[in-house]
Amino acid sequence: MSDNNTPAPSLYASREPIFPKRVTGAFRNLKWIIMAFTLGIYYLTPWIRWDRGSLLPDQAVLIDLANRRFYFFWIEIWSHEFYFVAGLLIMAGLGLFLFTSALGRVWCGYTCPQTVWTDLFILVERWIEGDRNARLRLHRQKKMDFRKARLVATKWIAWFGIGLATGGAWVFYFSDAPTLLVDLVTGQAHPVAYTTMLVLTFTTFFFGGFAREQICIYACPWPRIQAAMMDEDTLTVGYREWRGEPRGKHRKGDDAKELGDCIDCMACVNVCPMGIDIRDGQQMECITCALCIDACDDIMDKIGKPRGLIDYLAFSDEPREREGNPPRPVWAHIFRFRTMMYTGLWSLVGVGLVFALFIRPEIEMTVAPLRNPTFVTMSDGSIRNTYDVRLLNKHGEDRPFRLTIKGDPSLYMQLEGTPYETVTVKANETKLQKLHIIAPRHSAPADAERVDVRIWVEDLTTHERAHNDTIFNGRTNK
């Protein structure tokens, strides 16, 4: 019998920090380029100016929540046009499916914000504390002396600066960047701006500095979804076990002839930001950053073996390579039914969005009949229907609009609040105008109780027109 006083074994294992070693090579250089490009876009975009006239903001990319509009250079998206944003999200999802089915988790390895910012944090950590061995010694040092405190404090201050810049760049997308910067420095910005910056500063500091690979393993759902996007023809980072095994460190003597190309140097493990061994096969933790390829190729060059022991490869090529045949060309893996299907769907959505963007009407009008009551019988016996007409002026100056109706000639209209047929809508605003359609007594449109009516609106500046169809309800007394 077990002792009831014996504590149950803990199922929790504390995280062991990972200290990736510096590596050079084609994939590491590609990651540097992508990191500089993506961070440059994120931090600099709010400062790009775009002239839209005196009454509109001159920030090239702006999410104007107060006025419910999104500006992207020459494109202006209103709140009722959110389907453009939905279309872009669909394109992003299909693009993620496409790249995953062709090249595995390239999004995770190269352009995911968690990967990009973690790379930046590791770079700063390496500059301050040294490469892998130096950081390991500092981590294992139990005593907190002046040198360790100085290095850790310097690193955390640098991380905090990156996090603060990240949060600051984010809020600049929602307001005029130069104006908001002055308000932030002088303490006059809205509390929401400060709160957002603090939240993003903390999350960037924690995710990039401490959580790192745990975000990818535990918080992100994509590692568990990606398997549905991949098949045996997907090119992903893998280890040519049939070439590398049996591994061993001895390169001389008779026993060396029986060994594979892998010398078990652990270079691929030491550079991995996820702390895994790619030689163990495909793993959920692998983000296909390909740093292990650079590390292994460097070792192969030093020992005089051909590169590619660790490489982008497809499982369907394994039988061919085991027999000594070359793998199929890259294009044969990329251009297959699944990837072509994703490409077609992605292109279809993109073409649809571009088409919808260019056919957007300059005049937009909605008509909503009042339902309570449906119609009113006036004292002179005429029938009146009332409609809420919403007019949208997308231009940077006030515009006069003329409203007319077309249908049965016995009907006529009146605009509430004005004896004229025209109303002025202010620049970049929406105007709600009540419109009455009246059928005089003894001039009923027909015996039917519902008559089709078309309401026209004309921009008197450009003479562009738009219409909306509705129903006139009620029977007049003859």
C-alpha positions as CSV (number, residue, x, y, z in Angstrom):
1,M,0.0,0.0,0.0
2,S,1.2,3.5,-0.8
3,D,1.7,6.0,1.9
4,N,-1.1,8.5,1.9
5,N,1.3,11.2,3.0
6,T,3.4,10.9,-0.1
7,P,2.8,13.8,-2.4
8,A,1.6,13.1,-5.9
9,P,4.3,13.6,-8.6
10,S,4.1,16.9,-10.4
11,L,2.9,16.9,-13.9
12,Y,4.4,20.3,-14.6
13,A,7.9,20.7,-16.0
14,S,9.3,24.2,-15.7
15,R,10.5,25.8,-18.9
16,E,14.2,25.5,-19.8
17,P,15.2,28.6,-21.6
18,I,16.5,28.2,-25.1
19,F,19.7,30.0,-26.2
20,P,20.0,29.6,-30.0
21,K,23.5,29.9,-31.4
22,R,24.4,32.4,-34.0
23,V,24.5,31.0,-37.5
24,T,25.2,32.3,-41.0
25,G,23.9,31.2,-44.3
26,A,21.4,31.8,-47.1
27,F,18.3,31.1,-44.9
28,R,19.6,33.2,-42.0
29,N,20.2,36.1,-44.4
30,L,16.8,35.7,-45.9
31,K,15.3,35.9,-42.4
32,W,17.3,39.1,-41.7
33,I,16.0,40.7,-44.9
34,I,12.4,39.7,-44.2
35,M,12.7,40.9,-40.6
36,A,14.0,44.3,-41.7
37,F,11.4,44.6,-44.4
38,T,8.4,43.7,-42.2
39,L,9.5,45.8,-39.2
40,G,10.2,48.7,-41.5
41,I,6.7,48.5,-42.9
42,Y,5.1,48.3,-39.4
43,Y,7.1,51.1,-37.8
44,L,7.3,53.5,-40.8
45,T,3.9,53.2,-42.5
46,P,1.9,55.5,-40.2
47,W,4.4,58.3,-41.1
48,I,3.8,58.2,-44.8
49,R,1.7,61.2,-46.0
50,W,-0.9,61.1,-48.8
51,D,-2.7,64.3,-49.9
52,R,-6.5,63.9,-50.0
53,G,-7.4,67.6,-49.9
54,S,-8.0,70.0,-47.0
55,L,-10.9,68.2,-45.4
56,L,-9.5,64.7,-45.3
57,P,-6.6,63.2,-43.3
58,D,-3.2,63.2,-45.1
59,Q,-2.0,59.9,-43.5
60,A,-1.5,57.2,-46.2
61,V,-2.8,54.4,-44.0
62,L,-5.3,55.3,-41.3
63,I,-8.0,53.4,-39.5
64,D,-10.4,56.3,-38.6
65,L,-12.7,54.7,-36.0
66,A,-14.3,58.0,-35.1
67,N,-15.6,58.5,-38.7
68,R,-15.8,54.8,-39.4
69,R,-13.5,54.8,-42.4
70,F,-10.3,53.1,-43.5
71,Y,-7.8,54.9,-45.7
72,F,-5.1,53.1,-47.7
73,F,-3.3,55.5,-50.0
74,W,-5.8,56.4,-52.7
75,I,-8.4,53.9,-51.5
76,E,-11.1,54.9,-49.0
77,I,-13.3,52.2,-47.4
78,W,-16.4,53.2,-45.5
79,S,-18.0,51.2,-42.7
80,H,-20.8,49.8,-44.9
81,E,-18.0,48.5,-47.3
82,F,-16.5,46.1,-44.7
83,Y,-16.8,43.3,-47.2
84,F,-13.5,44.6,-48.6
85,V,-11.8,43.9,-45.3
86,A,-13.6,40.5,-45.1
87,G,-12.3,39.7,-48.6
88,L,-8.8,40.6,-47.6
89,L,-9.0,38.3,-44.6
90,I,-10.2,35.5,-46.9
91,M,-7.3,36.1,-49.2
92,A,-4.9,36.0,-46.2
93,G,-6.4,32.7,-45.1
94,L,-6.2,31.2,-48.6
95,G,-2.6,32.5,-49.0
96,L,-1.7,30.8,-45.7
97,F,-3.2,27.6,-46.9
98,L,-1.3,27.9,-50.3
99,F,2.1,28.5,-48.8
100,T,1.6,25.8,-46.1
101,S,0.6,23.2,-48.7
102,A,3.6,24.1,-50.9
103,L,6.4,24.8,-48.4
104,G,5.1,23.9,-44.9
105,R,5.1,26.4,-42.1
106,V,7.0,29.2,-44.0
107,W,4.7,31.8,-42.5
108,C,5.7,30.7,-39.0
109,G,9.4,30.5,-39.8
110,Y,9.8,33.8,-41.6
111,T,6.9,36.3,-41.3
112,C,4.8,35.5,-38.3
113,P,5.0,38.5,-35.9
114,Q,5.9,36.2,-33.0
115,T,8.9,34.9,-35.0
116,V,10.0,38.3,-36.2
117,W,9.9,40.0,-32.8
118,T,11.5,37.0,-31.1
119,D,14.3,37.1,-33.7
120,L,14.8,40.8,-32.8
121,F,14.8,40.1,-29.1
122,I,17.4,37.3,-29.5
123,L,19.5,39.6,-31.6
124,V,19.5,42.2,-28.9
125,E,20.2,39.5,-26.3
126,R,23.2,38.3,-28.3
127,W,24.6,41.8,-28.7
128,I,24.5,42.4,-24.9
129,E,25.2,39.0,-23.4
130,G,27.1,37.2,-26.1
131,D,26.5,34.1,-28.1
132,R,25.0,30.8,-26.9
133,N,27.8,29.7,-24.6
134,A,28.1,33.0,-22.9
135,R,24.4,33.3,-22.4
136,L,24.3,29.7,-21.0
137,R,27.0,30.5,-18.5
138,L,25.3,33.7,-17.4
139,H,22.0,31.8,-17.0
140,R,23.6,29.1,-14.9
141,Q,25.4,31.6,-12.7
142,K,23.5,31.5,-9.5
143,K,25.1,34.5,-7.9
144,M,23.6,37.9,-9.0
145,D,26.8,40.0,-9.1
146,F,27.2,43.4,-10.6
147,R,28.1,42.2,-14.1
148,K,25.1,39.9,-14.4
149,A,22.7,42.6,-13.0
150,R,24.1,45.1,-15.5
151,L,23.7,42.8,-18.4
152,V,20.2,41.7,-17.5
153,A,19.1,45.3,-16.8
154,T,20.5,46.5,-20.1
155,K,18.8,43.7,-22.0
156,W,15.5,44.3,-20.3
157,I,15.7,48.1,-20.9
158,A,16.4,47.4,-24.6
159,W,13.5,44.9,-24.8
160,F,11.2,47.5,-23.1
161,G,12.2,50.1,-25.7
162,I,11.3,47.7,-28.5
163,G,8.0,46.9,-26.8
164,L,7.2,50.6,-26.3
165,A,8.0,51.3,-30.0
166,T,5.7,48.4,-31.0
167,G,2.8,49.7,-29.0
168,G,3.4,53.3,-30.1
169,A,3.5,52.3,-33.8
170,W,0.2,50.4,-33.4
171,V,-1.8,53.4,-32.0
172,F,-0.4,55.6,-34.7
173,Y,-2.5,53.6,-37.2
174,F,-5.6,54.9,-35.5
175,S,-4.9,58.7,-35.4
176,D,-2.7,61.2,-37.1
177,A,0.8,60.1,-36.2
178,P,2.6,63.4,-35.8
179,T,-0.3,64.9,-33.8
180,L,-0.7,61.8,-31.6
181,L,3.1,61.7,-30.9
182,V,3.0,65.3,-29.6
183,D,0.0,64.5,-27.4
184,L,1.6,61.3,-26.1
185,V,4.8,63.2,-25.1
186,T,2.9,66.1,-23.5
187,G,0.4,63.9,-21.7
188,Q,-2.6,65.1,-23.6
189,A,-3.5,61.9,-25.5
190,H,-6.6,60.0,-24.7
191,P,-6.3,57.4,-21.9
192,V,-7.2,54.7,-24.4
193,A,-3.9,55.4,-26.3
194,Y,-1.8,55.1,-23.2
195,T,-3.6,51.9,-22.2
196,T,-3.2,50.3,-25.6
197,M,0.5,51.2,-25.6
198,L,1.1,49.7,-22.2
199,V,-0.8,46.5,-23.0
200,L,1.2,46.0,-26.3
201,T,4.4,47.0,-24.6
202,F,3.9,44.3,-21.9
203,T,2.8,41.6,-24.3
204,T,5.7,42.3,-26.8
205,F,8.2,42.3,-23.8
206,F,6.8,39.0,-22.4
207,F,6.1,37.2,-25.7
208,G,9.4,38.1,-27.3
209,G,11.6,38.0,-24.2
210,F,10.3,35.2,-22.1
211,A,7.5,33.1,-23.6
212,R,9.1,32.8,-27.1
213,E,8.6,29.2,-28.4
214,Q,5.9,28.5,-25.8
215,I,3.6,30.9,-27.7
216,C,4.1,28.8,-30.9
217,I,3.6,25.5,-29.0
218,Y,0.8,26.2,-26.6
219,A,-1.0,29.5,-27.6
220,C,-1.0,29.3,-31.4
221,P,-3.5,27.0,-33.0
222,W,-1.8,26.8,-36.4
223,P,0.7,24.0,-35.5
224,R,-2.4,21.8,-34.9
225,I,-4.1,22.9,-38.1
226,Q,-1.2,22.8,-40.5
227,A,-1.3,19.0,-40.9
228,A,-4.6,19.3,-42.9
229,M,-2.8,21.6,-45.3
230,M,0.2,19.4,-45.9
231,D,0.7,16.1,-47.7
232,E,3.6,13.9,-48.8
233,D,4.5,16.3,-51.6
234,T,4.8,19.3,-49.4
235,L,8.4,20.7,-49.2
236,T,9.4,21.1,-45.6
237,V,12.6,21.0,-43.5
238,G,13.7,17.4,-42.9
239,Y,16.6,15.2,-42.2
240,R,17.8,12.7,-44.7
241,E,18.1,9.8,-42.3
242,W,19.0,7.3,-45.0
243,R,22.1,9.4,-45.7
244,G,23.1,10.5,-42.2
245,E,22.6,7.3,-40.2
246,P,24.3,5.7,-38.3
247,R,25.7,8.9,-37.0
248,G,29.0,9.1,-35.1
249,K,31.8,11.4,-34.3
250,H,34.7,9.2,-35.5
251,R,35.8,10.0,-39.0
252,K,38.9,7.8,-39.2
253,G,39.6,4.1,-39.1
254,D,37.7,1.1,-40.4
255,D,34.6,1.9,-38.4
256,A,34.2,5.2,-40.2
257,K,33.1,3.5,-43.4
258,E,30.0,2.2,-41.7
259,L,28.9,5.6,-40.4
260,G,26.6,8.1,-42.1
261,D,27.3,11.7,-42.9
262,C,26.0,13.0,-39.6
263,I,28.8,13.5,-37.1
264,D,26.4,14.2,-34.3
265,C,27.9,17.7,-33.7
266,M,24.5,19.0,-32.4
267,A,24.9,22.2,-34.6
268,C,21.3,21.8,-35.9
269,V,20.0,21.6,-32.3
270,N,22.1,24.5,-31.0
271,V,20.8,26.9,-33.6
272,C,17.1,25.9,-33.3
273,P,14.9,28.6,-31.7
274,M,12.4,25.9,-30.7
275,G,15.0,23.7,-29.0
276,I,14.2,20.6,-31.0
277,D,16.3,18.0,-32.9
278,I,15.2,17.9,-36.5
279,R,16.8,14.4,-36.8
280,D,14.0,13.0,-34.7
281,G,11.6,13.5,-37.6
282,Q,8.7,15.9,-38.2
283,Q,7.5,17.6,-35.0
284,M,4.7,20.0,-34.2
285,E,7.2,22.4,-32.7
286,C,9.2,22.9,-35.9
287,I,8.5,26.3,-37.6
288,T,10.6,25.5,-40.7
289,C,12.9,28.5,-40.1
290,A,15.6,26.5,-41.9
291,L,18.4,27.7,-39.6
292,C,19.3,24.0,-39.1
293,I,19.9,23.8,-42.8
294,D,22.5,26.6,-42.6
295,A,24.2,25.1,-39.6
296,C,24.4,21.6,-41.1
297,D,25.6,22.8,-44.5
298,D,28.4,24.7,-42.8
299,I,29.5,21.5,-41.1
300,M,29.2,19.5,-44.3
301,D,31.5,22.0,-46.0
302,K,34.1,21.6,-43.2
303,I,34.2,17.8,-43.3
304,G,34.1,17.6,-47.1
305,K,30.6,16.0,-47.4
306,P,27.9,17.2,-49.8
307,R,25.3,19.7,-48.6
308,G,21.7,18.8,-48.1
309,L,21.8,16.4,-45.1
310,I,19.2,18.7,-43.7
311,D,17.2,20.4,-46.4
312,Y,13.8,21.3,-47.8
313,L,12.5,17.9,-49.0
314,A,9.3,16.0,-49.7
315,F,8.5,12.6,-48.2
316,S,7.3,11.4,-51.6
317,D,10.9,11.6,-52.8
318,E,12.3,9.4,-50.0
319,P,12.0,6.1,-52.0
320,R,13.8,7.7,-55.0
321,E,16.6,9.1,-52.9
322,R,17.1,5.8,-51.0
323,E,17.7,4.1,-54.3
324,G,20.2,6.8,-55.3
325,N,18.0,8.7,-57.7
326,P,17.7,12.5,-57.6
327,P,14.5,14.0,-56.2
328,R,11.8,15.4,-58.4
329,P,12.3,19.1,-59.4
330,V,10.9,21.7,-57.0
331,W,8.2,22.8,-59.5
332,A,6.7,19.3,-59.5
333,H,6.0,19.6,-55.8
334,I,4.7,23.2,-55.9
335,F,2.5,23.0,-59.0
336,R,0.0,20.3,-58.1
337,F,-3.7,20.1,-57.7
338,R,-4.0,21.3,-54.1
339,T,-1.7,24.4,-54.6
340,M,-3.3,25.2,-57.9
341,M,-6.8,25.1,-56.3
342,Y,-5.7,27.4,-53.5
343,T,-4.1,29.7,-56.1
344,G,-7.3,29.8,-58.2
345,L,-9.5,30.6,-55.2
346,W,-7.1,33.2,-53.9
347,S,-7.0,34.9,-57.4
348,L,-10.7,34.7,-57.7
349,V,-11.3,36.5,-54.5
350,G,-8.6,39.1,-55.4
351,V,-10.1,39.8,-58.8
352,G,-13.5,40.1,-57.3
353,L,-12.3,42.7,-54.8
354,V,-10.6,44.7,-57.5
355,F,-13.7,44.6,-59.7
356,A,-15.9,45.6,-56.8
357,L,-13.5,48.4,-55.9
358,F,-13.6,50.0,-59.4
359,I,-17.4,49.7,-59.9
360,R,-18.2,51.3,-56.6
361,P,-20.8,54.1,-57.2
362,E,-19.8,57.6,-56.3
363,I,-23.3,58.2,-55.1
364,E,-24.8,55.9,-52.5
365,M,-28.4,56.1,-51.3
366,T,-30.5,53.8,-49.1
367,V,-34.3,54.1,-48.8
368,A,-36.2,52.7,-45.8
369,P,-40.1,53.0,-45.7
370,L,-41.5,53.9,-42.4
371,R,-43.5,50.9,-41.1
372,N,-45.4,52.4,-38.3
373,P,-47.8,53.4,-39.8
374,T,-47.3,52.1,-43.3
375,F,-49.3,55.0,-44.8
376,V,-51.3,57.9,-43.5
377,T,-54.7,59.2,-44.8
378,M,-54.6,62.9,-44.8
379,S,-57.6,65.2,-44.1
380,D,-58.2,65.9,-47.8
381,G,-58.4,62.2,-48.5
382,S,-54.9,61.8,-50.0
383,I,-52.5,59.0,-49.0
384,R,-49.0,59.7,-47.8
385,N,-46.0,57.3,-47.4
386,T,-42.9,58.4,-45.6
387,Y,-39.4,57.2,-46.3
388,D,-36.0,57.6,-44.6
389,V,-33.5,58.4,-47.4
390,R,-29.9,58.2,-46.4
391,L,-27.5,60.0,-48.7
392,L,-23.7,59.5,-48.6
393,N,-21.3,62.2,-49.9
394,K,-17.9,60.5,-50.5
395,H,-16.3,63.7,-51.8
396,G,-14.1,66.2,-50.0
397,E,-16.5,69.2,-50.4
398,D,-20.2,69.8,-49.8
399,R,-22.4,68.6,-52.6
400,P,-26.0,69.4,-53.6
401,F,-28.2,66.4,-54.4
402,R,-31.6,66.5,-56.2
403,L,-34.2,63.9,-55.4
404,T,-37.0,62.9,-57.8
405,I,-39.4,60.0,-58.2
406,K,-40.5,57.9,-61.1
407,G,-43.6,55.7,-61.3
408,D,-47.3,56.4,-61.6
409,P,-47.7,60.1,-62.8
410,S,-50.3,60.8,-60.1
411,L,-47.7,60.5,-57.3
412,Y,-45.6,63.4,-56.2
413,M,-43.0,63.9,-53.5
414,Q,-42.2,66.4,-50.8
415,L,-38.9,66.7,-48.8
416,E,-39.4,67.4,-45.1
417,G,-37.9,70.7,-44.0
418,T,-37.5,72.2,-47.4
419,P,-39.9,73.2,-50.3
420,Y,-37.2,72.3,-52.9
421,E,-36.1,69.1,-54.4
422,T,-32.5,69.5,-53.5
423,V,-30.6,68.9,-50.3
424,T,-27.0,69.6,-49.4
425,V,-24.8,66.9,-47.9
426,K,-21.7,67.9,-46.1
427,A,-18.3,66.7,-47.2
428,N,-17.6,63.0,-46.3
429,E,-20.8,62.8,-44.3
430,T,-24.1,61.0,-44.4
431,K,-27.4,62.9,-44.3
432,L,-30.7,61.3,-43.3
433,Q,-33.6,63.0,-45.1
434,K,-37.3,62.3,-44.7
435,L,-39.2,62.1,-48.0
436,H,-43.0,62.0,-48.4
437,I,-44.7,60.4,-51.5
438,I,-48.3,61.5,-51.8
439,A,-51.2,60.2,-53.9
440,P,-54.0,62.9,-54.1
441,R,-57.6,61.9,-53.7
442,H,-59.5,60.9,-56.8
443,S,-56.1,60.3,-58.6
444,A,-55.3,56.9,-57.3
445,P,-52.4,55.2,-59.2
446,A,-54.4,52.0,-59.6
447,D,-56.8,49.7,-57.7
448,A,-53.8,47.9,-56.3
449,E,-52.7,48.7,-52.8
450,R,-49.0,48.5,-53.6
451,V,-47.4,50.5,-56.4
452,D,-43.7,50.3,-57.5
453,V,-41.8,53.6,-57.1
454,R,-38.2,54.4,-58.1
455,I,-36.5,57.2,-56.2
456,W,-33.6,58.9,-58.1
457,V,-30.8,61.0,-56.7
458,E,-28.5,63.2,-58.8
459,D,-25.3,64.9,-57.9
460,L,-25.8,68.4,-59.3
461,T,-22.0,68.9,-59.5
462,T,-21.1,65.9,-61.6
463,H,-24.6,64.9,-62.7
464,E,-24.0,61.3,-61.7
465,R,-27.2,59.5,-60.8
466,A,-28.3,56.6,-58.6
467,H,-31.6,55.1,-57.8
468,N,-33.4,52.8,-55.3
469,D,-36.6,51.0,-55.8
470,T,-39.4,50.9,-53.2
471,I,-43.1,50.4,-52.7
472,F,-45.9,52.9,-52.3
473,N,-48.6,51.5,-50.0
474,G,-52.3,52.3,-49.6
475,R,-55.5,52.7,-51.7
476,T,-57.0,56.2,-52.2
477,N,-60.7,56.9,-52.2
478,K,-62.1,57.8,-55.6
